[in-house]
Amino acid sequence: MKVGSYRDVQPESFFNGSVLKRILIGPKDGSPTFAMRLFTLKKGASTPYHTHDWEHEVFIVDGTIKVVSKDGEKIVEKGAFVLVEPNEEHQFVNVGDKIAHFICVVPNRGEQ
């Protein structure tokens, strides 16, 4: 069993530090199937609009995020969850007035 705090996980920084990713649990921890990541988006920051062949399960921990897909845009807030299906184009944009955090779970191959 692994028990920890996100505060103890060194983040990877993207886009001049506007997006941070912490791998909370993943292949390096012996997780056989899934990787759990915590993303932090500074005010106005976004992930790229992209696609890949694995799914995401996302839970909004804090903040207000615009989820963008080919089907349109949806505003989600703390407590919301999102399923991004394999090969679905997607993007997460912090549209709130503070830092936003979301948990993203993917198959290990999405984090290797």
N, C-alpha and C positions, 0 to 999 in steps of 0.2 A: 504494500500500500504506500502511496505517496501522498503526503499532506504538506501543503505549503501556502504561501501568500504571494499574490501577484507582485507585491512590493520587492520580493527577493529575486525576481526574474528580470534579468537585464533585457531591455527592449531593443529590437532592431528599429532603426530610424529610416524613414523614407520621405522623399519630397521635402528636403531641407528641414526635417524634424516635425513636419506638420502631421505626419501619420506615424504612430508607433505600433509595433506588433510584439507581443510577448507570447512565446510558446509555453503555455502553462503545463501541458502534458502532451508528450509526443513520442515518436519512435525512440529517441535517445533515452527516454524514461522507461522503456520496455513496454509501452502501450502497443498491444498487438494489432489494433484496428484503426483507431481514431486519434486525431490530434485536436487538442483544444487550445485555441488562441484567444488572447484578449487584445483587441484593437482599440487604440485611443486616437481620436480625430480632434485636432485643435479646431477652434472656431473657423468655419469656412473651408476646412480641409476636406479632401475626398480621396477615395480609392480610384484607380483608373476604371474606365468603362471597359470591361473585359469578359472573357468566357473561358471555360475549360471543361474537361469531361467528367468532373466529379461534382457532387452536390455539396451544399453548405447548409448547416443548420445554424441560425443566428439568433441571439437573444440580446435585446437592447438593455444594457445595464443602467445607463444614464444618458440623458441628453435627448435631442431631437434630430432625427436623421431622415433624409430623403433617400428612399430606395428607388433607383432608376433601372428600368428594364425596357425591352422593346415594346412592351405593352403599356408603358407610361411611367408615371411617378406616383409614389405614395409616401406620405409623411408618417413616420412611426416614432413613438416615444418610449421612454422607460417602461419596461414590462412587456413590450411587444416582442413577437418572434417572427422570423422570416425563413421560409424554405426557398433556397435558390437551387433549382433543378440542374442536373448535368447539362452542359452546353447552353445554358441560359445566359444571355448577356446581362450584366449587372454592374451596379456602381452604388456606393454608399457615400452620401454627402452630409456633412454636419451643417445643418441649417439653423441650429439653435444659437443662443447667446452665450454658451459655455462649452467646455470640453465635453465630448461625447465618448462613451465607451460601449463596445459590444463584444460579446463572446461569439466566436465563430468555430464550429466544429466541422472538420473535414476528414476524409479518409487519410491515412498516413501518407499515401502517395502524393497527396496535395501539399505535403509539408516536408518532403525529402529533398 
